[in-house]
Amino acid sequence: MRIVGDAVKVLPNRLKRDAIWLAPLAVLWIALWTINVMALMKLPQALAGIVHLVIFLTATYNGFLGKAVFVTVLSRTVVPFIKSLKKGGLLEKRKRYSRTITIIRQMIKTNQQATLPILIIGAGAALAVSNLLTRNNRIDKYFVCVLAAVALLDDLSHGAGSPVVKLIISGLRDIPRLIGQKSAPTMRVAYLATTGFSIGLLLAFIPGLLNNSYTSPSGIYLGIVVAVVGIVLLIVRKKPTQLRNV
């Protein structure tokens, strides 16, 4: 709650700081929303392709939650990343990302039986959440999932000091307590769960291939199935000693 409260307090200043790109983005959203499907179909193929690409890259057709995540990721991750590149921070970023990926690979390699279920559960949760971000998991609303996955990797690269990582650990600790289960998650569990969640976000377009409707819960259904598979594997394949080592 302290982390969330701090984020709310700095929100007005963040909005003022980001107004230079938020205002044009809002105007673009409004302008693109005025173009109906029939009008898009009548545009020359090359122009229509450009319009569809802009819609994809700006989360124009995403709902409120998807747009909120899109703007948040731009503000917290993308814009600072671009600024760091201008200051010559690419090498440092690459080192941090490479180190984080190496850590995750070592975690998976050392105890696959225990780590695989956590990855699967995280991926299932992400597939369900992706439906809320995209409304129907169609490809024209998928870009926000890619950005969110990259942002999570960026947060992991900052280690335990990242507010997002702190929130993830808090969630992994507190959610099981809601159903009367004790939980003391380690950074290892947080890294694996977040990695699985990122993978699920990157796969969020798959449920969209199964439907062609304006609103479809296919992402939620598939996410639940995947998460249940992970939970079953966690129960069946893990021994008490393995649970302590995760």
Summary of the structure (lengths in Angstrom):
residues: 246
radius of gyration: 19.7
end to end distance: 26.7
largest distance: 63.6
contacts: 760
relative contact order: 0.13
helix: 82%
strand: 0%
